[in-house]
Amino acid sequence: WGLVRRASTQLLLADMASNTDVLQMVTCGAGPALAAIFSNPLEVVKVRMQMHMAGGSQGMVSTASQIVQEKGISGLQAGLRMSMARELFKCSVRIGLYKPVLNRIHDKRSGRAPIWKSMVAGGSCGVLSALCANPLDLLKTKWQHDPAFSMRSIGELVRREGVTALWAGVKISMCRSLVATASSVPIKYQLQDMAKDAGFVPRTTPELILQSLVCSFPAATTAVLCMQPFDVVRTRVYNLKCQGETVSPARVAKRLIKNEGVFALWKGTSAHIMRFVPHTVLSFVFIDLLQKGVSSFVGTKL
């Protein structure tokens, strides 16, 4: 039985090592899902800030205080399970497919991929992930804005308007994800390659964490500044859909600018930076640590 167990283990490891693309997707989904535990409170605050209409704008601290007064400290973790499920599913495609796609459009033997190819690969993965994960995005946003939202509400929405209602706002979501992924993921990996070219190759876990922190921070900050208008419009579209109103992203943006001014497109930017930047940095730290552990386990570098 010992021989059988060892043989089975070796076969399993060999099979896992031959499916590096699958392992890449799994680790790239698991890392952000873990990061969501820490970043979800700021996501809840950001959604609440974006939903405040003209004349009722609030800051981060006052919004967070209001949530705690109304729902208790647990209100800051509204929609956590949905948020983790969304990160696991969406990022397995958005980040997990980045390297496989880049390898399909660029021959590694010719050197490092140019930035435009990296952006094409990142943008493509971002669009695909938004298309696949839009129902989870919609439900997560609604749960974070209204913790009383329930599975019964989802059923009523689907019965009233059909399954396609779960893809409300998918176009603006795809635009947002395209911009975010085309900027953040390529910048992170380009900086990582530059560090390697400069002779910095992390050999210990602290060095690996340091590299992830340094390379992820500018990538995440750039992504937030680029995608914030799309994020605000998408949040409004999602909540209008859950209230039974169907409005195109263009009309929502036009109405928002008319009623609240053009700077309303950047509502919640402070909370978004406070949420997205640490979340992205933590995500890449967890991804790099998970990939290091999996690589050691299966004997193949991810």
N, C-alpha and C positions, 0 to 999 in steps of 0.2 A: 504493500500500500504506500510505503514511503516513496518507492520509485515512481509509482503511478502519480502521486501528488506532485513530485518534482517535475516529472515529464509534463503534466498538465499545466503547471505553473510556467514552465519554459515555453510551452506552446502559446499560452495566453499572452505572455510578455512579447513573444515574437509577433503575434497577431496585432497587439497594440502598437508595437514599434513600426509596423508596416502601415498603420493608419494614422500617420502624424497629423493629417488635416483634421481628422475627427478629434484627436486629442487637443489640437490647437483651438478648435471651436469650443470644446468643453471647458478648458481652462480660461479662455477669454470670456465665457459666460459666467463662470463661477466667481471669478475675481470681482467684477462689478456687483454681483448679487451680494457678496459679503460687504462690499463698500457701502451698499445701500442702507445697511443697518445703522451706519454712522451718519449718513448724509440725509436720510429721509426727513428728519425734523426741519431742516432748512428748505427742503423741497416743498413741504407743507406750507411753510411761511411764504415762500416765493409764490405759490399758486394763489394763496389768499391775497397777497399784495397785488397780483396781476388782475384779480377779479374785482378789486375796489374801483368803483366808477369815479367820474370826475367829481371833485369836491370832497371825496372821502378817502383820499390817498393817505396811507399810513406808513410809518417806517418799520424796519425789521423788528425792533425791540417792542414797539407798541402792538404790532400784529401778533408776535409771539405771546405777549402778555395776555392779549385778548383771547387767544386760543386756549391758554392754560386756564383762564378764568371760566371760560365756557365749558371746556371738556376735561379739564384736569391735565396733568403732565402727559398722560397717555395720548392726549389729542395731538401732540406733536409727532406721534408715530402712526397717524391715520394712514391707512392704505399700505402699511409696511409689507405685508405678504404679497400684495399685488405688485408693489414696487420691486421686490426681489424677483418675483416671477418674470416681470417685464425685463429687468436687467439681464437675467439668466438667458432668456430667449433672444432678446434683441441683440445683446452684445456678442453672443455666440456667432451671430451673422455679421454684425457691424465691424467688430474687431477680429473675430475668429477667422473670417474669410479674407481678411486684408492680404496677408502674406501669400496664401494660395492663389488669389486673383493676381497679385503683383507678379508672382512667379510665372503665371500664364502669359502675361503681356511683356515680360522683360526677362531676358536670359541673364542669369546671375554671373555667368562666365565672362560677360562683357563689362563687368564692374557694377558699381552702385547704380540703382535706377535713378533717372532724372526726376526732379521734383514733380514735373507735370504727370509722369506715369504714376507716381505715388498718389497724387491727388485724384487721378482718374480711378485708380483702384479703390481708394478710400471713399470717394463719392459714390461709386457704384455699389459698394457694400452698404453705405449709408442709406441709399434709396431702397435697396432690397430689404434691409432690416426694418425700415419704417413701414413698408408695404405689408410685411408679414406680422409685425407687432402692433399695428395700429389699434386693434381692439383692446389690447392690454394697456396701451398708452391712454386711450379714452377712459377706460374704467379706473385706472390709477389716478388720473387727474380729477375725476368726479369724486372718488372716495376721499382724496386729500382735501378737496374743497368742502365736501359735505359727508362727514363720517357716518351719517344716518343712511346714506345710500346703501342699498342692499341688493342681493341676488334677485329678489323679486322685482326690483326696479329695472334690472337688466332684462329680465324676462318680459316685462311690460313694454320696454323699448323695442325689443325684437319682434314681439307680437304685433305691435302697432305699426312698425315701419319695415320689418323684415331684417334679415341678417346683415344686409348691406349697411344698415344704420351704424353698425360697429366700425365701419370704415369712414365715418364722417370726419372731415378734415384731413383725409389721407394725403391730399396733394400738398397742403401746407406742411404737414408732418414730414413728407418726403423731401421737400425743399430744405426744411430745418435740418434734417438728418444728413442730407447731402453736404450742406455748408459745414456742419459740425464735424463730420467724419473726414471730409476732404481737407480740413485744416488741422484738426488735432492729431489724428493717427499718423499721417505722414510726417508731421513735424516731430512727433515723439521719436519715431524710428529713425528719421534722418539725423536727429541730434545724437541718438544712441550710436549710429554708425560713425558719426564724426568723432565721438568720444573714443570709439574703438580704433579709428585711424590715428588718433592722437596718442594712442598707447595705453588708454585706460580700459583694461579688461577686468571686470569685477571677479574676484576669486573667492570672496567671502560673502556671507549674507548681508552684513552691514554695508559692504561696498555695492552690492546689488541694489539694496534699498536706496542708497545715496544716488546711484545712477538713475533709478526710476523717478526719484523726487526731482532731480535737476532737469531731466529731459521732459517730464510730464507737465511741469508748472507752466512754462511758456506756451505749450501746446493747448492746454486747457483754457488759459486766459484768452488766447486768440480766438478760440472756438466760441466762447461766451459772447464776446463783442460782436462777432459776425452773425450769430444766430438769434440774438435776443428779440429782434422784431418778429421773426417767424414764431418764436416761442410764445410771445404775448398773444398774437393772433390765434395761434393754435389752441391755447388755453381757453380763449373766449369761444371759439368754434365748438370745442368739445362740450363745454358747459351749456351752451345754447342748445346743442343736440339733445343732451340729457334732459333739458327742460321742454323738449318737444318742438323746438324751433330750428328749422334748417336754413342756414345762411351761408353763402359762399365766403371763403377767406377774403376775397377781394372786397366784398361788401362790408365785412366785419372791420377790415383795416380802414376802409374809407370812413365808416361810421365812427370808428375810434379816433381817427385824426380830426374829424369834423367836431366831435363833441368834447374831446379831451386834449387835443393838440398833438403835434407830431412826436413830441417827447414821450407821449404815453406809450409809444412802441418800445420804449426802454424801461417801462415800469418793472420794478422788481429786479433790476440789474444787480443791485448790491447783494440781494439775497441769492440771486442766481450765481454770481461770482463766488459768494461764500459757500454755496452748495456744490456747484459744478466743479470748481477748481479742486477743492479737497477730495470730492468724490472721484474725479478723473485720476488724480494723483494716487489715491488709495487703490483705485481699480487697477492701475498699471503696476503698483507695488505688489498687490495680491496676485495679479496675472504672472508677473515675473517670478515670484516665489513659488507659485503653483507649478509653473513650467519647469523651473529648476528641479523641484521635487519629483515631478513626473518623469523628466528626462533621466534623472538618476535611477528611478525605479525601472523604467523600461529599457534604458540603455541607448536611447536615441535622442539627439538634441532637437528640441522644438524651436 
